[in-house]
Amino acid sequence: MKLLLVEDEQTMLAAVREILARESYDVTPVSDGESALAEILTDVYDVVVLDVMLPGLSGVEVTKRARAKGIKTPILMLTAMSELDDKVNGLDSGADDYLTKPFMTKELLARVRALCRRGVQSADGSLTAGDLSLDVQSCNLSSNKTGQVVRLGEKELRIMEYLISNQEQIVSREQIATKIWGFESDAEYNNVEVYISFTRKKLAFIGTDMEIKAVRGLGYQIRQRTK
């Protein structure tokens, strides 16, 4: 996933960039409102993490102008302001979410993940990749090409949700293990391989054009099957 990070305080910019980069996000950092607006208008980003107090244009003004130009990229606003009216003003400008400084790393990442998922959701709220459609509520995975549907087990579901939500990235075994089993789990990496194998069988069953590709030394990615 490609993220735009807008923050004028350089220590904060470096810290948040490192946090996001550790999660394998492709982060572009900028430090002022005019540069932020120019980047947003390219419409190449999956999520924008945007500080409100910026040199030049404020984050609120950047958001208003981007929305006026038809840009629908999800925007998470960061600010030291915590008054209700400030939050309402940010959301009314077109932001999708609002996080007050100081914040916990886990909360920041959870909110970014939620906004990333919006970018791959279809109109009915399912997650899509190629001809695949994943209904998280029913645990059903289907192919729009073949019409076949299969029900996923809990960990298969969470693996597919994670891969589809990060379909532009290669995710490592370590990232999958942490996502599915948690930081405190003693699950070994071969558990990841076992459940990847189970999930691949479900993909084969529904006859999709998509596959979970192992990238040697790096991890896995959901991608179009090569001929």
C-alpha positions as CSV (number, residue, x, y, z in Angstrom):
1,M,0.0,0.0,0.0
2,K,1.2,3.5,-0.9
3,L,0.9,6.1,1.9
4,L,1.4,9.8,1.9
5,L,2.5,11.1,5.3
6,V,2.2,14.9,5.9
7,E,3.8,16.3,9.1
8,D,5.8,19.5,9.6
9,E,7.5,18.5,12.9
10,Q,10.5,16.6,11.6
11,T,11.0,14.3,14.7
12,M,7.4,13.2,14.5
13,L,7.6,12.8,10.7
14,A,10.7,10.5,11.1
15,A,9.1,8.5,13.9
16,V,5.7,7.9,12.1
17,R,7.5,7.2,8.8
18,E,9.6,4.5,10.6
19,I,6.5,3.0,12.2
20,L,4.7,2.7,8.9
21,A,7.7,1.5,7.0
22,R,8.2,-1.4,9.5
23,E,4.7,-2.5,8.4
24,S,5.9,-2.5,4.8
25,Y,3.9,0.5,3.7
26,D,5.5,2.5,0.9
27,V,5.6,6.0,2.6
28,T,6.1,9.3,0.9
29,P,6.8,12.1,3.4
30,V,6.1,15.8,2.9
31,S,6.1,18.7,5.4
32,D,3.8,21.5,4.1
33,G,0.3,22.0,2.9
34,E,1.0,22.9,-0.7
35,S,3.3,19.9,-1.3
36,A,0.7,17.7,0.4
37,L,-2.1,18.9,-1.9
38,A,0.1,18.5,-5.0
39,E,0.8,14.9,-4.0
40,I,-2.8,14.0,-3.2
41,L,-4.0,15.4,-6.5
42,T,-1.8,12.8,-8.3
43,D,-4.3,10.3,-7.0
44,V,-1.7,7.5,-6.6
45,Y,-2.0,7.0,-2.8
46,D,-4.0,4.4,-1.0
47,V,-4.2,6.4,2.3
48,V,-3.1,9.9,3.4
49,V,-2.0,10.5,7.0
50,L,-2.3,14.3,7.3
51,D,-1.4,16.7,10.1
52,V,-3.8,19.6,10.6
53,M,-1.3,22.3,11.6
54,L,0.9,22.8,8.6
55,P,2.9,25.6,7.0
56,G,0.9,27.2,4.2
57,L,-2.3,25.4,3.7
58,S,-3.8,23.7,6.8
59,G,-4.7,20.0,6.7
60,V,-8.3,21.0,6.7
61,E,-7.9,23.3,3.7
62,V,-5.8,20.6,1.9
63,T,-8.6,18.1,2.5
64,K,-11.3,20.5,1.3
65,R,-9.4,21.3,-1.9
66,A,-8.7,17.6,-2.6
67,R,-12.3,16.6,-2.2
68,A,-13.4,19.5,-4.4
69,K,-11.2,18.1,-7.1
70,G,-12.9,14.7,-6.8
71,I,-10.1,12.9,-4.9
72,K,-11.6,10.1,-2.8
73,T,-8.4,8.8,-1.2
74,P,-9.1,8.0,2.5
75,I,-7.6,10.6,4.8
76,L,-6.6,10.2,8.5
77,M,-6.0,13.5,10.2
78,L,-3.4,13.8,13.0
79,T,-3.6,16.8,15.3
80,A,-2.7,17.9,18.8
81,M,-6.1,19.6,19.0
82,S,-8.6,17.5,21.0
83,E,-11.7,19.7,21.2
84,L,-14.9,18.3,19.8
85,D,-15.4,21.2,17.4
86,D,-11.9,20.7,16.0
87,K,-12.7,17.0,15.3
88,V,-16.0,17.9,13.7
89,N,-14.3,20.6,11.5
90,G,-11.8,18.0,10.3
91,L,-14.4,15.4,9.5
92,D,-16.7,17.9,7.9
93,S,-13.8,19.0,5.6
94,G,-13.8,15.5,4.1
95,A,-11.4,13.5,6.3
96,D,-12.4,9.9,7.0
97,D,-10.9,9.5,10.5
98,Y,-9.3,11.6,13.2
99,L,-6.5,10.7,15.6
100,T,-5.4,13.1,18.4
101,K,-1.7,13.4,19.4
102,P,-0.2,11.8,21.4
103,F,-1.4,8.4,20.1
104,M,-0.4,4.8,20.6
105,T,1.3,3.1,17.7
106,K,-1.2,0.2,17.7
107,E,-4.1,2.6,17.3
108,L,-2.4,4.4,14.5
109,L,-1.7,1.2,12.6
110,A,-5.2,-0.1,13.2
111,R,-6.8,3.0,11.8
112,V,-4.5,3.0,8.8
113,R,-5.3,-0.6,8.1
114,A,-9.1,0.1,8.3
115,L,-8.7,2.9,5.8
116,C,-6.6,0.7,3.5
117,R,-9.3,-1.8,3.5
118,R,-11.8,0.8,2.1
119,G,-9.7,1.1,-1.0
120,V,-10.2,-2.6,-1.9
121,Q,-13.8,-2.9,-0.8
122,S,-16.6,-3.3,-3.4
123,A,-19.9,-1.5,-3.1
124,D,-21.3,-4.3,-0.9
125,G,-18.4,-4.1,1.5
126,S,-16.6,-7.2,0.4
127,L,-12.8,-7.2,-0.3
128,T,-11.8,-7.7,-3.9
129,A,-8.6,-8.7,-5.8
130,G,-8.9,-9.6,-9.5
131,D,-11.9,-11.9,-9.8
132,L,-11.8,-12.7,-6.1
133,S,-14.4,-11.5,-3.7
134,L,-14.1,-12.0,0.1
135,D,-17.1,-11.5,2.3
136,V,-15.6,-11.2,5.8
137,Q,-19.0,-11.4,7.5
138,S,-20.0,-14.7,6.0
139,C,-16.4,-16.1,5.6
140,N,-17.2,-16.8,2.0
141,L,-14.6,-16.5,-0.8
142,S,-15.8,-16.5,-4.3
143,S,-14.7,-16.1,-7.9
144,N,-16.6,-13.7,-10.1
145,K,-15.2,-15.6,-13.1
146,T,-16.4,-19.1,-12.2
147,G,-19.2,-18.3,-9.8
148,Q,-17.8,-20.8,-7.3
149,V,-17.9,-20.1,-3.6
150,V,-16.1,-21.7,-0.7
151,R,-16.3,-21.1,3.1
152,L,-13.0,-20.3,4.8
153,G,-11.9,-21.3,8.3
154,E,-11.0,-18.6,10.7
155,K,-7.3,-18.4,10.0
156,E,-7.7,-18.9,6.3
157,L,-10.2,-15.9,6.4
158,R,-7.7,-13.7,8.2
159,I,-4.9,-14.6,5.9
160,M,-7.0,-13.8,2.8
161,E,-8.2,-10.6,4.4
162,Y,-4.6,-9.5,5.2
163,L,-3.3,-10.4,1.7
164,I,-6.1,-8.7,-0.2
165,S,-5.9,-5.6,2.0
166,N,-2.2,-5.5,1.2
167,Q,-2.4,-6.8,-2.3
168,E,0.2,-4.3,-3.7
169,Q,2.8,-5.5,-1.2
170,I,4.8,-8.6,-0.4
171,V,4.1,-9.6,3.2
172,S,6.6,-11.6,5.2
173,R,5.9,-14.8,7.2
174,E,6.7,-12.8,10.3
175,Q,4.1,-10.2,9.4
176,I,1.5,-12.9,8.8
177,A,2.4,-14.7,12.0
178,T,2.1,-11.5,14.0
179,K,-1.2,-10.5,12.3
180,I,-2.9,-13.9,12.7
181,W,-1.4,-15.3,15.9
182,G,-0.4,-12.1,17.7
183,F,2.8,-10.7,19.2
184,E,2.7,-12.9,22.2
185,S,2.0,-16.1,20.4
186,D,4.7,-18.9,20.2
187,A,3.3,-20.0,16.8
188,E,6.1,-21.1,14.5
189,Y,6.5,-19.9,10.9
190,N,5.7,-23.3,9.6
191,N,2.1,-22.7,10.9
192,V,2.0,-19.9,8.3
193,E,3.0,-22.2,5.5
194,V,0.4,-24.8,6.6
195,Y,-2.4,-22.3,6.5
196,I,-1.2,-20.8,3.3
197,S,-1.3,-24.3,1.8
198,F,-4.9,-24.7,3.1
199,T,-5.9,-21.4,1.6
200,R,-4.3,-22.2,-1.8
201,K,-6.4,-25.3,-2.0
202,K,-9.5,-23.2,-1.5
203,L,-8.4,-20.9,-4.3
204,A,-7.9,-23.9,-6.6
205,F,-11.3,-25.2,-5.7
206,I,-13.1,-22.0,-6.8
207,G,-11.0,-21.8,-10.0
208,T,-9.8,-18.2,-9.5
209,D,-7.2,-16.5,-11.7
210,M,-5.5,-15.2,-8.5
211,E,-2.9,-17.1,-6.6
212,I,-0.8,-16.7,-3.4
213,K,2.7,-16.4,-4.8
214,A,5.7,-17.2,-2.6
215,V,8.5,-14.6,-3.2
216,R,11.8,-16.3,-2.2
217,G,13.3,-14.7,0.8
218,L,10.6,-12.1,1.2
219,G,7.2,-13.6,1.8
220,Y,3.8,-13.9,0.0
221,Q,1.6,-11.8,-2.3
222,I,-1.8,-12.3,-3.8
223,R,-1.5,-11.7,-7.5
224,Q,-2.8,-12.7,-10.9
225,R,-1.8,-16.2,-11.9
226,T,0.8,-16.1,-14.7
227,K,0.0,-18.2,-17.8
